[in-house]
Amino acid sequence: MDVSLARRRTLRRAGTDAENALWARLRAKRLLGFKFRRQHPCGPYILDFYCPSRHLAVELDGGQHFEPAGQDYDLRRTAFLARRGITVLRFPTDLVFREPIAVLDAILLALGGGPSP
């Protein structure tokens, strides 16, 4: 089995509460018919959520992303993805629970679909 595939399966099974909550809104084309993939591979990285038709990655960031090492890693990762034409949206994990509609509206705007009805 491909190591990347095994890693993605592990990440899906051990998803955070925030990832699971957002996935419930994105899966099965629930967001205005846009198809999203969960734990999508891209080069050496695994994207939390990816909309292939719009080349949009959605990342949920926990506390480690706000440390200097995490920020450096995220900058390199975002630059790598940008070189491949992928736009990255980042949200703190707690925002998924505090402002779920705002998160979905931001994703819709990035998709070109406008704010939620």
C-alpha positions as a Markdown table, in Angstrom:
| # | Residue | x | y | z |
|---|---|---|---|---|
| 1 | Met | 0.0 | 0.0 | 0.0 |
| 2 | Asp | 1.2 | 3.5 | -0.9 |
| 3 | Val | 2.6 | 5.2 | 2.3 |
| 4 | Ser | 0.7 | 8.4 | 1.3 |
| 5 | Leu | -2.5 | 6.5 | 0.9 |
| 6 | Ala | -2.0 | 4.8 | 4.3 |
| 7 | Arg | -1.2 | 8.3 | 5.9 |
| 8 | Arg | -4.3 | 9.8 | 4.3 |
| 9 | Arg | -6.5 | 7.0 | 5.6 |
| 10 | Thr | -5.1 | 7.5 | 9.1 |
| 11 | Leu | -5.7 | 11.2 | 8.9 |
| 12 | Arg | -9.3 | 10.6 | 7.8 |
| 13 | Arg | -9.9 | 8.2 | 10.7 |
| 14 | Ala | -8.3 | 10.4 | 13.3 |
| 15 | Gly | -9.8 | 13.7 | 12.0 |
| 16 | Thr | -10.3 | 16.5 | 14.5 |
| 17 | Asp | -13.7 | 17.5 | 15.6 |
| 18 | Ala | -13.3 | 20.7 | 13.5 |
| 19 | Glu | -12.4 | 18.7 | 10.4 |
| 20 | Asn | -15.3 | 16.4 | 10.9 |
| 21 | Ala | -17.7 | 19.3 | 11.4 |
| 22 | Leu | -16.5 | 21.1 | 8.2 |
| 23 | Trp | -16.4 | 17.8 | 6.3 |
| 24 | Ala | -20.1 | 17.3 | 7.2 |
| 25 | Arg | -20.8 | 20.6 | 5.3 |
| 26 | Leu | -18.5 | 20.0 | 2.3 |
| 27 | Arg | -18.9 | 16.3 | 1.6 |
| 28 | Ala | -21.3 | 14.9 | -1.1 |
| 29 | Lys | -21.4 | 18.3 | -3.0 |
| 30 | Arg | -23.4 | 19.8 | -0.1 |
| 31 | Leu | -21.9 | 23.3 | -0.6 |
| 32 | Leu | -23.7 | 24.5 | -3.7 |
| 33 | Gly | -22.7 | 21.4 | -5.7 |
| 34 | Phe | -19.0 | 21.9 | -5.3 |
| 35 | Lys | -17.0 | 18.6 | -5.1 |
| 36 | Phe | -14.5 | 18.4 | -2.3 |
| 37 | Arg | -11.9 | 15.8 | -1.4 |
| 38 | Arg | -10.7 | 15.1 | 2.1 |
| 39 | Gln | -7.0 | 14.5 | 2.8 |
| 40 | His | -6.0 | 15.1 | -0.8 |
| 41 | Pro | -2.4 | 14.5 | -1.8 |
| 42 | Cys | -0.4 | 17.2 | -3.6 |
| 43 | Gly | 3.3 | 16.5 | -3.9 |
| 44 | Pro | 4.8 | 15.9 | -0.4 |
| 45 | Tyr | 1.7 | 17.5 | 1.2 |
| 46 | Ile | -1.7 | 16.3 | 2.2 |
| 47 | Leu | -4.5 | 18.9 | 2.0 |
| 48 | Asp | -7.3 | 18.9 | 4.6 |
| 49 | Phe | -9.9 | 19.7 | 1.9 |
| 50 | Tyr | -9.5 | 20.3 | -1.8 |
| 51 | Cys | -12.0 | 21.4 | -4.5 |
| 52 | Pro | -10.4 | 20.2 | -7.8 |
| 53 | Ser | -12.7 | 22.2 | -10.1 |
| 54 | Arg | -11.6 | 25.5 | -8.5 |
| 55 | His | -8.1 | 24.5 | -7.4 |
| 56 | Leu | -8.9 | 25.5 | -3.8 |
| 57 | Ala | -7.5 | 24.0 | -0.7 |
| 58 | Val | -9.1 | 24.6 | 2.7 |
| 59 | Glu | -6.8 | 24.1 | 5.7 |
| 60 | Leu | -7.8 | 24.1 | 9.4 |
| 61 | Asp | -5.0 | 25.2 | 11.6 |
| 62 | Gly | -4.5 | 24.2 | 15.2 |
| 63 | Gly | -2.1 | 25.8 | 17.7 |
| 64 | Gln | 1.1 | 24.5 | 16.2 |
| 65 | His | 0.4 | 26.6 | 13.1 |
| 66 | Phe | 0.8 | 29.8 | 15.1 |
| 67 | Glu | 4.3 | 28.9 | 16.4 |
| 68 | Pro | 7.3 | 30.3 | 14.3 |
| 69 | Ala | 8.2 | 26.8 | 13.0 |
| 70 | Gly | 4.6 | 26.1 | 12.0 |
| 71 | Gln | 4.3 | 29.5 | 10.3 |
| 72 | Asp | 7.6 | 28.8 | 8.3 |
| 73 | Tyr | 6.3 | 25.4 | 7.2 |
| 74 | Asp | 2.9 | 26.9 | 6.2 |
| 75 | Leu | 4.6 | 29.6 | 4.1 |
| 76 | Arg | 6.7 | 27.0 | 2.2 |
| 77 | Arg | 3.7 | 24.8 | 1.8 |
| 78 | Thr | 1.5 | 27.6 | 0.5 |
| 79 | Ala | 4.2 | 28.7 | -1.9 |
| 80 | Phe | 4.5 | 25.2 | -3.2 |
| 81 | Leu | 0.8 | 25.0 | -3.8 |
| 82 | Ala | 0.6 | 28.4 | -5.4 |
| 83 | Arg | 3.2 | 27.3 | -7.9 |
| 84 | Arg | 0.7 | 24.6 | -8.9 |
| 85 | Gly | -2.1 | 27.1 | -9.2 |
| 86 | Ile | -3.8 | 26.1 | -5.9 |
| 87 | Thr | -5.3 | 28.8 | -3.7 |
| 88 | Val | -5.1 | 28.1 | 0.0 |
| 89 | Leu | -7.7 | 29.3 | 2.6 |
| 90 | Arg | -6.7 | 28.9 | 6.2 |
| 91 | Phe | -9.0 | 28.9 | 9.2 |
| 92 | Pro | -8.2 | 28.4 | 12.9 |
| 93 | Thr | -9.9 | 25.2 | 14.1 |
| 94 | Asp | -12.0 | 27.0 | 16.7 |
| 95 | Leu | -13.5 | 29.3 | 14.1 |
| 96 | Val | -15.4 | 26.3 | 12.6 |
| 97 | Phe | -17.4 | 26.1 | 15.8 |
| 98 | Arg | -17.6 | 29.8 | 16.7 |
| 99 | Glu | -18.5 | 31.2 | 13.2 |
| 100 | Pro | -19.4 | 28.2 | 11.0 |
| 101 | Ile | -21.5 | 30.4 | 8.6 |
| 102 | Ala | -18.6 | 32.9 | 8.2 |
| 103 | Val | -16.2 | 30.0 | 7.3 |
| 104 | Leu | -18.7 | 28.6 | 4.7 |
| 105 | Asp | -19.2 | 32.1 | 3.3 |
| 106 | Ala | -15.5 | 32.6 | 2.9 |
| 107 | Ile | -15.2 | 29.3 | 1.2 |
| 108 | Leu | -18.1 | 30.1 | -1.1 |
| 109 | Leu | -16.5 | 33.5 | -2.0 |
| 110 | Ala | -13.2 | 31.8 | -2.9 |
| 111 | Leu | -15.1 | 29.3 | -5.0 |
| 112 | Gly | -16.9 | 32.1 | -6.8 |
| 113 | Gly | -20.2 | 31.0 | -5.5 |
| 114 | Gly | -21.1 | 34.1 | -3.3 |
| 115 | Pro | -22.2 | 34.0 | 0.3 |
| 116 | Ser | -24.5 | 31.3 | 1.6 |
| 117 | Pro | -28.2 | 31.7 | 1.2 |
